[in-house]
Amino acid sequence: MNPAQQFLRSRTRRHFFKESSAGIGAIALSDLLSNDTAASAAKGIENPLRLKPSHFAPKAKQVIYLHLTGSPPHLDLFDYKPELVKRNDQDCPDAFLKGKRFAFTSGVPKLMGTPRTFKRYGQGGVWLSDALPNLQGVADELCVIRSMHTDQFNHAPAEL
């Protein structure tokens, strides 16, 4: 048995619940915070964390959430950055480095653009790379969220 098989065989339900509890807890907390309690409703206090009504009636019946830990970077799949490709292998600008501590970098790091080729697909013009050829045919059925932002540069904290 190879090491990967040994690792998978050692995983238990306990491991699953331990490792997924933060995500499940976040879902539960979101629901709890979105409901106004009787006490706050009686005082006339609006809960600022309550979900706001949507401008549009919901249409989606199902959602597939891709977390992609350990997968190719979003810059190689969905997130086209033409300026980064243009500046590939150039020194990182001082404005990006000023006042920041980087754990694994010494000197001036180089910018790294994607080696993939991007094109627009579907009527909506979704940018997709050549790394996902089968996804290109269903581009109009995708919802790609590009509004996420973090100041973290290390992978694990940036995922939270």
Backbone as ProteinMPNN parsed JSONL, in Angstrom:
{"seq_chain_A": "MNPAQQFLRSRTRRHFFKESSAGIGAIALSDLLSNDTAASAAKGIENPLRLKPSHFAPKAKQVIYLHLTGSPPHLDLFDYKPELVKRNDQDCPDAFLKGKRFAFTSGVPKLMGTPRTFKRYGQGGVWLSDALPNLQGVADELCVIRSMHTDQFNHAPAEL", "coords_chain_A": {"N_chain_A": [[0.847, -1.175, 0.0], [0.608, 2.187, -0.909], [1.884, 5.416, 0.374], [-0.154, 7.401, 0.153], [-2.525, 5.911, 0.037], [-2.378, 4.687, 2.544], [-2.625, 6.927, 4.178], [-5.25, 7.795, 3.517], [-6.733, 5.607, 4.396], [-6.367, 5.842, 7.088], [-7.95, 7.943, 7.813], [-10.8, 9.042, 9.572], [-14.285, 9.28, 10.606], [-14.182, 10.995, 12.719], [-11.942, 12.566, 12.132], [-12.951, 13.893, 9.873], [-15.12, 15.431, 10.965], [-13.724, 16.982, 12.79], [-12.012, 18.482, 11.13], [-13.774, 19.767, 9.427], [-15.369, 21.239, 11.019], [-15.05, 23.99, 11.503], [-15.98, 25.215, 9.164], [-18.652, 24.295, 9.109], [-19.484, 25.349, 11.509], [-19.277, 28.074, 10.931], [-21.302, 28.355, 9.053], [-23.538, 27.774, 10.637], [-23.304, 29.857, 12.53], [-23.672, 32.078, 10.89], [-26.375, 31.756, 10.226], [-27.521, 31.971, 12.769], [-26.809, 34.606, 13.465], [-28.167, 36.007, 11.553], [-30.818, 35.98, 12.215], [-33.144, 37.993, 13.854], [-33.348, 38.495, 17.29], [-35.921, 38.001, 19.789], [-35.707, 39.812, 21.883], [-34.133, 41.944, 20.85], [-35.792, 42.714, 18.8], [-37.988, 43.598, 20.228], [-36.963, 45.869, 21.436], [-36.609, 47.423, 19.282], [-34.223, 47.356, 17.916], [-32.218, 46.965, 15.175], [-30.622, 44.191, 13.711], [-27.412, 44.398, 12.545], [-26.073, 42.394, 11.215], [-27.909, 40.833, 10.025], [-29.243, 39.04, 7.267], [-29.776, 40.737, 4.277], [-32.631, 41.483, 2.227], [-32.746, 40.255, -1.123], [-32.257, 41.932, -4.284], [-33.292, 40.65, -6.391], [-35.374, 37.901, -7.347], [-34.546, 34.658, -6.178], [-33.002, 32.28, -8.345], [-31.345, 30.103, -8.584], [-31.115, 26.635, -8.101], [-29.314, 24.876, -7.164], [-25.985, 24.863, -5.815], [-22.593, 24.688, -6.531], [-19.784, 24.613, -4.728], [-16.492, 25.444, -5.038], [-13.637, 24.91, -3.358], [-10.926, 24.381, -3.693], [-8.389, 23.807, -2.448], [-5.019, 23.128, -2.694], [-5.097, 22.976, -5.404], [-4.564, 24.075, -8.861], [-3.543, 27.538, -9.082], [-5.892, 30.288, -8.795], [-5.216, 32.274, -10.542], [-4.311, 30.91, -12.71], [-6.553, 29.709, -13.671], [-9.229, 31.047, -13.503], [-8.895, 33.786, -13.121], [-7.969, 36.255, -14.865], [-5.198, 38.267, -15.387], [-3.975, 40.566, -17.165], [-2.029, 42.592, -16.912], [-0.267, 41.552, -15.04], [0.744, 39.39, -16.472], [2.05, 40.803, -18.46], [4.062, 41.996, -16.95], [5.592, 39.878, -16.159], [8.237, 38.204, -14.548], [9.502, 40.528, -13.787], [10.884, 42.785, -11.308], [9.185, 42.979, -8.207], [7.062, 45.723, -7.548], [7.994, 48.449, -5.372], [5.884, 49.573, -3.927], [4.186, 47.462, -3.323], [5.628, 46.059, -1.481], [6.362, 47.689, 0.619], [6.487, 48.252, 4.055], [5.668, 45.693, 4.731], [6.1, 42.388, 6.018], [7.6, 39.538, 4.817], [7.508, 36.093, 5.013], [8.934, 34.074, 3.635], [10.588, 35.216, 1.776], [13.397, 36.83, 0.489], [15.283, 39.731, -0.301], [14.328, 41.312, -3.383], [11.375, 40.153, -4.604], [10.327, 38.451, -7.633], [7.773, 39.162, -10.041], [5.21, 36.959, -11.112], [3.625, 35.931, -13.818], [0.838, 34.158, -15.291], [1.359, 31.061, -17.051], [-0.614, 30.188, -18.689], [-3.082, 30.378, -21.354], [-5.61, 32.706, -21.869], [-9.057, 33.204, -22.726], [-12.155, 34.785, -23.671], [-15.366, 33.445, -22.942], [-18.655, 32.271, -23.811], [-21.832, 34.104, -23.742], [-21.675, 35.99, -21.771], [-19.02, 36.59, -21.63], [-17.017, 35.37, -19.981], [-13.848, 35.092, -18.523], [-11.71, 32.44, -19.062], [-9.187, 29.963, -18.641], [-7.019, 27.96, -20.771], [-6.608, 25.71, -19.336], [-8.887, 24.534, -18.473], [-10.613, 23.066, -20.447], [-13.113, 21.746, -20.78], [-14.869, 23.184, -19.262], [-15.297, 25.499, -20.581], [-17.379, 25.267, -22.394], [-19.682, 25.549, -20.897], [-19.762, 28.103, -19.957], [-21.637, 30.19, -19.661], [-23.242, 29.265, -17.678], [-21.899, 29.545, -15.358], [-21.008, 31.129, -12.256], [-18.74, 33.269, -11.427], [-17.016, 34.49, -8.775], [-15.43, 37.424, -8.129], [-14.889, 39.23, -6.17], [-13.635, 38.818, -3.792], [-11.242, 39.55, -1.271], [-8.102, 39.855, 0.332], [-5.59, 40.745, 2.703], [-3.7, 39.028, 3.392], [-0.829, 37.099, 2.63], [0.126, 34.56, 2.838], [-0.91, 31.206, 2.2], [-2.745, 29.598, 3.932], [-3.883, 31.43, 5.996], [-5.063, 33.247, 4.242], [-7.118, 31.846, 3.104], [-9.168, 31.832, 4.897]], "CA_chain_A": [[0.0, 0.0, 0.0], [1.432, 3.4, -0.985], [1.613, 6.35, 1.473], [-1.441, 8.083, -0.007], [-3.569, 4.966, 0.438], [-2.294, 4.541, 3.999], [-3.186, 8.142, 4.769], [-6.701, 7.785, 3.351], [-7.303, 4.559, 5.251], [-6.287, 6.267, 8.486], [-8.934, 8.997, 8.056], [-12.025, 8.552, 10.196], [-15.344, 10.282, 10.731], [-13.712, 11.974, 13.704], [-11.098, 13.512, 11.398], [-13.824, 14.713, 9.032], [-15.845, 16.418, 11.758], [-12.756, 17.908, 13.38], [-11.473, 19.359, 10.101], [-14.821, 20.54, 8.759], [-16.206, 21.91, 12.012], [-14.992, 25.45, 11.362], [-16.891, 25.6, 8.086], [-20.027, 24.038, 9.535], [-19.758, 26.342, 12.55], [-19.479, 29.375, 10.288], [-22.641, 28.33, 8.45], [-24.496, 27.883, 11.739], [-23.2, 31.202, 13.096], [-24.3, 32.981, 9.931], [-27.818, 31.627, 10.385], [-27.896, 32.52, 14.074], [-26.669, 36.06, 13.457], [-29.09, 36.62, 10.599], [-32.146, 36.052, 12.822], [-33.307, 38.97, 14.929], [-33.882, 37.874, 18.501], [-37.135, 38.639, 20.298], [-35.326, 40.948, 22.724], [-33.727, 43.086, 20.034], [-36.963, 43.152, 18.051], [-38.83, 44.339, 21.159], [-36.331, 47.167, 21.683], [-36.532, 48.147, 18.023], [-32.837, 47.363, 17.448], [-32.01, 46.164, 13.958], [-29.371, 43.431, 13.715], [-26.659, 44.776, 11.342], [-25.558, 41.202, 10.546], [-29.02, 40.109, 9.427], [-29.208, 39.004, 5.808], [-30.643, 41.72, 3.633], [-33.361, 40.878, 1.109], [-32.107, 40.4, -2.427], [-32.952, 42.759, -5.263], [-33.847, 39.764, -7.403], [-35.869, 36.618, -6.853], [-33.521, 33.632, -6.412], [-33.268, 31.33, -9.424], [-30.48, 28.922, -8.471], [-31.64, 25.509, -7.334], [-28.167, 24.183, -6.589], [-24.72, 25.588, -5.853], [-21.382, 23.88, -6.376], [-18.76, 25.473, -4.153], [-15.153, 24.907, -5.252], [-12.666, 25.518, -2.445], [-9.695, 24.243, -4.467], [-7.135, 23.724, -1.709], [-4.066, 22.239, -3.353], [-5.337, 22.945, -6.847], [-3.855, 25.158, -9.552], [-3.968, 28.848, -8.586], [-6.986, 30.961, -9.504], [-4.62, 33.071, -11.618], [-4.123, 30.011, -13.85], [-7.829, 29.104, -14.044], [-10.369, 31.942, -13.68], [-8.625, 35.184, -12.788], [-7.037, 36.776, -15.862], [-4.523, 39.51, -15.008], [-3.084, 40.865, -18.29], [-0.898, 43.414, -16.47], [0.677, 40.642, -14.385], [1.399, 38.645, -17.556], [2.953, 41.754, -19.115], [5.189, 42.266, -16.053], [6.184, 38.605, -15.739], [9.675, 38.134, -14.268], [10.035, 41.829, -13.374], [10.926, 42.969, -9.86], [7.941, 43.413, -7.574], [7.139, 47.154, -7.234], [8.198, 48.806, -3.966], [4.596, 49.868, -3.289], [3.62, 46.21, -2.823], [6.479, 45.511, -0.425], [6.602, 48.676, 1.671], [5.833, 48.039, 5.341], [5.185, 44.318, 4.893], [7.088, 41.35, 6.309], [7.343, 38.307, 4.084], [8.158, 35.008, 5.742], [9.798, 33.19, 2.842], [11.176, 35.977, 0.685], [14.484, 37.758, 0.815], [15.567, 40.547, -1.477], [13.145, 41.772, -4.116], [10.813, 39.025, -5.351], [9.919, 38.675, -9.024], [6.372, 38.919, -10.358], [5.062, 35.738, -11.9], [2.374, 35.845, -14.561], [0.425, 32.796, -15.614], [1.798, 30.525, -18.338], [-1.807, 29.735, -19.407], [-3.7, 31.276, -22.321], [-6.993, 33.019, -21.498], [-9.979, 33.748, -23.723], [-13.519, 34.997, -23.172], [-16.287, 32.404, -23.382], [-20.075, 32.472, -23.548], [-22.397, 35.425, -24.022], [-21.243, 36.896, -20.712], [-17.6, 36.896, -21.779], [-16.263, 34.917, -18.811], [-12.455, 34.749, -18.8], [-11.301, 31.105, -18.623], [-7.91, 29.569, -19.242], [-7.001, 26.719, -21.54], [-6.448, 24.589, -18.408], [-10.218, 23.982, -18.208], [-11.282, 23.057, -21.749], [-14.501, 21.282, -20.718], [-15.669, 24.196, -18.584], [-15.537, 26.587, -21.518], [-18.669, 25.055, -23.054], [-20.781, 25.901, -19.997], [-19.356, 29.378, -19.357], [-22.802, 31.004, -19.306], [-23.887, 28.685, -16.501], [-21.008, 29.752, -14.217], [-20.99, 32.378, -11.497], [-17.376, 33.409, -10.918], [-16.978, 35.607, -7.83], [-14.104, 38.048, -8.142], [-14.895, 40.343, -5.221], [-12.95, 38.42, -2.565], [-9.998, 40.294, -1.082], [-7.405, 39.652, 1.595], [-4.251, 41.318, 2.803], [-2.809, 37.928, 3.739], [-0.081, 36.588, 1.486], [0.316, 33.123, 3.027], [-2.097, 30.493, 1.741], [-3.738, 29.182, 4.925], [-4.681, 32.534, 6.533], [-5.811, 33.911, 3.172], [-8.295, 31.044, 2.774], [-10.215, 32.001, 5.915]], "C_chain_A": [[0.897, 1.244, 0.0], [1.046, 4.386, 0.129], [0.261, 7.062, 1.366], [-2.59, 7.179, 0.421], [-3.569, 4.77, 1.95], [-2.92, 5.751, 4.693], [-4.709, 8.118, 4.692], [-7.368, 6.736, 4.23], [-7.304, 4.975, 6.714], [-7.321, 7.344, 8.823], [-10.217, 8.387, 8.607], [-13.084, 9.641, 10.164], [-14.925, 11.384, 11.691], [-12.826, 13.024, 13.028], [-11.961, 14.459, 10.564], [-14.5, 15.81, 9.846], [-14.907, 17.434, 12.395], [-12.317, 18.937, 12.343], [-12.537, 20.203, 9.41], [-15.663, 21.346, 9.737], [-16.174, 23.426, 11.88], [-15.95, 25.922, 10.277], [-18.344, 25.412, 8.463], [-20.426, 25.045, 10.607], [-20.022, 27.713, 11.963], [-20.859, 29.456, 9.646], [-23.697, 28.505, 9.532], [-24.489, 29.29, 12.335], [-23.862, 32.228, 12.181], [-25.815, 32.951, 10.083], [-28.275, 32.24, 11.706], [-27.841, 34.044, 14.084], [-27.656, 36.742, 12.521], [-30.492, 36.756, 11.173], [-32.161, 37.115, 13.906], [-33.903, 38.261, 16.134], [-35.106, 38.641, 18.961], [-36.789, 39.878, 21.108], [-34.949, 42.16, 21.881], [-34.897, 43.611, 19.215], [-37.871, 43.991, 18.942], [-38.268, 45.734, 21.412], [-36.256, 48.009, 20.409], [-35.125, 48.235, 17.464], [-32.724, 46.435, 16.245], [-30.66, 45.46, 14.038], [-28.596, 43.779, 12.445], [-26.113, 43.572, 10.579], [-26.656, 40.382, 9.88], [-28.895, 40.144, 7.906], [-30.207, 40.003, 5.245], [-31.408, 41.035, 2.497], [-32.664, 41.185, -0.213], [-32.928, 41.324, -3.321], [-33.701, 41.896, -6.277], [-34.365, 38.49, -6.747], [-34.814, 35.553, -7.133], [-33.948, 32.661, -7.506], [-32.504, 30.028, -9.239], [-31.147, 27.861, -7.611], [-30.518, 24.768, -6.625], [-26.935, 25.068, -6.721], [-23.596, 24.584, -5.695], [-20.294, 24.835, -5.925], [-17.413, 24.798, -4.339], [-14.18, 25.621, -4.328], [-11.264, 25.444, -3.036], [-8.394, 24.295, -3.665], [-6.231, 22.721, -2.405], [-4.235, 22.164, -4.854], [-4.469, 23.996, -7.538], [-4.364, 26.511, -9.047], [-5.084, 29.459, -9.43], [-6.452, 31.801, -10.655], [-4.354, 32.23, -12.862], [-5.441, 29.427, -14.345], [-8.886, 30.135, -14.438], [-10.031, 33.422, -13.658], [-7.552, 35.766, -13.704], [-6.507, 38.135, -15.432], [-3.527, 39.868, -16.113], [-1.866, 41.695, -17.883], [0.161, 42.55, -15.788], [1.43, 39.815, -15.424], [2.423, 39.543, -18.248], [4.208, 41.997, -18.27], [5.862, 40.998, -15.535], [7.704, 38.718, -15.629], [10.311, 39.501, -13.991], [10.074, 41.883, -11.851], [9.573, 43.468, -9.363], [8.059, 44.896, -7.218], [7.255, 47.407, -5.729], [6.879, 49.045, -3.236], [3.948, 48.61, -2.714], [4.371, 45.685, -1.608], [6.596, 46.413, 0.793], [5.779, 48.372, 2.928], [5.318, 46.638, 5.582], [6.352, 43.387, 5.177], [6.692, 40.089, 5.559], [8.169, 37.193, 4.695], [9.193, 34.263, 4.909], [10.509, 33.908, 1.705], [12.305, 36.849, 1.205], [14.82, 38.522, -0.457], [14.27, 41.024, -2.11], [12.594, 40.598, -4.922], [10.426, 39.434, -6.771], [8.418, 38.419, -9.158], [6.282, 37.692, -11.259], [3.676, 35.703, -12.533], [2.064, 34.398, -14.898], [1.018, 32.334, -16.944], [0.613, 30.107, -19.218], [-2.297, 30.81, -20.38], [-5.163, 31.466, -21.934], [-7.764, 33.535, -22.703], [-11.325, 33.957, -23.052], [-14.431, 33.931, -23.77], [-17.714, 32.77, -23.01], [-20.529, 33.884, -23.87], [-21.958, 36.452, -22.987], [-19.777, 37.264, -20.79], [-16.753, 36.526, -20.577], [-14.844, 34.548, -19.23], [-12.16, 33.375, -18.221], [-9.998, 30.744, -19.327], [-8.057, 28.275, -20.022], [-6.81, 25.498, -20.639], [-7.775, 23.888, -18.134], [-11.034, 23.885, -19.494], [-12.741, 22.609, -21.696], [-15.422, 22.294, -20.046], [-16.058, 25.324, -19.536], [-16.905, 26.483, -22.189], [-19.866, 25.424, -22.198], [-20.514, 27.238, -19.305], [-20.549, 30.222, -18.921], [-23.553, 30.46, -18.1], [-23.052, 28.883, -15.236], [-21.271, 31.089, -13.542], [-19.61, 32.453, -10.868], [-17.336, 34.663, -10.051], [-15.561, 36.153, -7.784], [-14.014, 39.211, -7.156], [-14.219, 39.997, -3.897], [-11.622, 39.166, -2.48], [-9.403, 39.944, 0.272], [-6.064, 40.363, 1.543], [-3.231, 40.246, 3.154], [-2.09, 37.439, 2.488], [0.222, 35.105, 1.631], [-0.993, 32.4, 2.748], [-3.129, 30.246, 2.825], [-4.52, 30.357, 5.516], [-5.532, 33.22, 5.462], [-7.068, 33.141, 2.805], [-9.447, 31.288, 3.732], [-11.108, 33.184, 5.621]], "O_chain_A": [[1.825, 1.348, 0.802], [0.004, 4.221, 0.762], [-0.394, 7.299, 2.381], [-3.522, 7.627, 1.089], [-4.63, 4.695, 2.569], [-3.652, 5.608, 5.672], [-5.386, 8.387, 5.684], [-8.459, 6.967, 4.752], [-8.14, 4.518, 7.493], [-7.547, 7.63, 9.999], [-10.658, 7.332, 8.151], [-12.823, 10.771, 9.752], [-15.265, 12.553, 11.505], [-12.94, 14.217, 13.309], [-11.736, 15.669, 10.549], [-14.463, 16.98, 9.468], [-15.252, 18.608, 12.525], [-12.255, 20.13, 12.639], [-12.22, 21.258, 8.86], [-16.576, 22.062, 9.324], [-17.186, 24.082, 12.126], [-16.652, 26.917, 10.454], [-19.181, 26.267, 8.174], [-21.555, 25.536, 10.622], [-20.895, 28.438, 12.441], [-21.509, 30.501, 9.69], [-24.636, 29.284, 9.373], [-25.549, 29.852, 12.613], [-24.537, 33.143, 12.654], [-26.465, 33.996, 10.07], [-29.286, 32.94, 11.759], [-28.72, 34.697, 14.646], [-27.948, 37.927, 12.681], [-31.282, 37.56, 10.678], [-31.292, 37.134, 14.777], [-34.866, 37.506, 15.998], [-35.311, 39.791, 18.574], [-37.493, 40.885, 21.034], [-35.39, 43.275, 22.16], [-34.99, 44.812, 18.961], [-38.456, 44.974, 18.488], [-39.032, 46.683, 21.586], [-35.88, 49.18, 20.459], [-34.847, 49.093, 16.625], [-33.094, 45.263, 16.309], [-29.66, 46.081, 14.399], [-29.077, 43.483, 11.351], [-25.728, 43.706, 9.417], [-26.381, 39.363, 9.248], [-28.492, 41.155, 7.33], [-31.346, 40.088, 5.703], [-30.889, 40.11, 1.873], [-32.071, 42.25, -0.385], [-34.136, 41.476, -3.138], [-34.629, 42.362, -6.937], [-33.851, 38.058, -5.715], [-34.237, 35.539, -8.221], [-35.113, 32.27, -7.581], [-32.953, 28.971, -9.681], [-31.674, 28.149, -6.537], [-30.741, 24.112, -5.608], [-26.849, 25.909, -7.616], [-23.646, 23.723, -4.817], [-19.925, 25.757, -6.652], [-17.209, 23.689, -3.846], [-13.926, 26.813, -4.498], [-10.489, 26.387, -2.879], [-7.387, 24.788, -4.174], [-6.638, 21.591, -2.672], [-3.574, 21.359, -5.51], [-3.725, 24.721, -6.879], [-5.516, 26.609, -8.624], [-5.201, 29.18, -10.624], [-7.157, 32.019, -11.64], [-4.189, 32.776, -13.953], [-5.45, 28.714, -15.348], [-9.387, 30.115, -15.562], [-10.82, 34.236, -14.139], [-6.37, 35.771, -13.361], [-7.282, 39.048, -15.145], [-2.352, 39.512, -16.015], [-0.787, 41.523, -18.449], [1.357, 42.795, -15.946], [2.626, 39.567, -15.27], [3.523, 39.103, -18.582], [5.296, 42.184, -18.816], [6.624, 41.051, -14.569], [8.363, 39.263, -16.514], [11.536, 39.613, -13.964], [9.38, 41.119, -11.181], [8.91, 44.273, -10.017], [9.068, 45.296, -6.637], [6.689, 46.673, -4.919], [6.771, 48.748, -2.047], [3.232, 48.69, -1.716], [3.809, 44.949, -0.797], [6.9, 45.939, 1.887], [4.554, 48.251, 2.877], [4.595, 46.411, 6.552], [7.45, 43.567, 4.649], [5.554, 39.632, 5.669], [9.38, 37.327, 4.873], [10.231, 33.862, 5.435], [10.983, 33.266, 0.768], [12.175, 37.516, 2.231], [14.654, 38.005, -1.562], [13.241, 41.124, -1.442], [13.265, 40.099, -5.825], [10.226, 40.614, -7.062], [7.863, 37.562, -8.47], [7.175, 37.429, -12.065], [2.678, 35.472, -11.852], [2.926, 33.524, -14.802], [1.162, 33.136, -17.867], [0.81, 29.714, -20.368], [-1.969, 31.989, -20.245], [-5.875, 30.49, -21.699], [-7.215, 34.205, -23.577], [-11.604, 33.382, -22.0], [-14.298, 33.56, -24.937], [-17.958, 33.479, -22.034], [-19.726, 34.747, -24.224], [-21.876, 37.644, -23.285], [-19.332, 38.168, -20.081], [-15.863, 37.283, -20.189], [-14.651, 33.786, -20.177], [-12.338, 33.157, -17.022], [-9.745, 31.165, -20.456], [-9.077, 27.59, -19.945], [-6.845, 24.367, -21.123], [-7.789, 22.77, -17.619], [-12.055, 24.561, -19.618], [-13.539, 23.066, -22.515], [-16.635, 22.255, -20.249], [-17.047, 26.022, -19.307], [-17.518, 27.5, -22.515], [-20.966, 25.596, -22.724], [-20.99, 27.472, -18.194], [-20.471, 30.906, -17.9], [-24.421, 31.144, -17.558], [-23.449, 28.44, -14.159], [-21.701, 32.052, -14.178], [-19.34, 31.77, -9.88], [-17.593, 35.767, -10.532], [-14.616, 35.442, -7.444], [-13.152, 40.079, -7.296], [-14.232, 40.809, -2.972], [-10.959, 39.386, -3.493], [-10.131, 39.76, 1.247], [-5.484, 40.555, 0.474], [-2.032, 40.52, 3.208], [-2.682, 37.374, 1.411], [0.547, 34.45, 0.641], [-2.067, 32.93, 3.03], [-4.284, 30.643, 2.668], [-5.749, 30.288, 5.537], [-6.615, 33.72, 5.764], [-7.999, 33.721, 2.248], [-10.594, 30.98, 3.406], [-12.036, 33.461, 6.382]]}, "name": "protein", "num_of_chains": 1, "seq": "MNPAQQFLRSRTRRHFFKESSAGIGAIALSDLLSNDTAASAAKGIENPLRLKPSHFAPKAKQVIYLHLTGSPPHLDLFDYKPELVKRNDQDCPDAFLKGKRFAFTSGVPKLMGTPRTFKRYGQGGVWLSDALPNLQGVADELCVIRSMHTDQFNHAPAEL"}
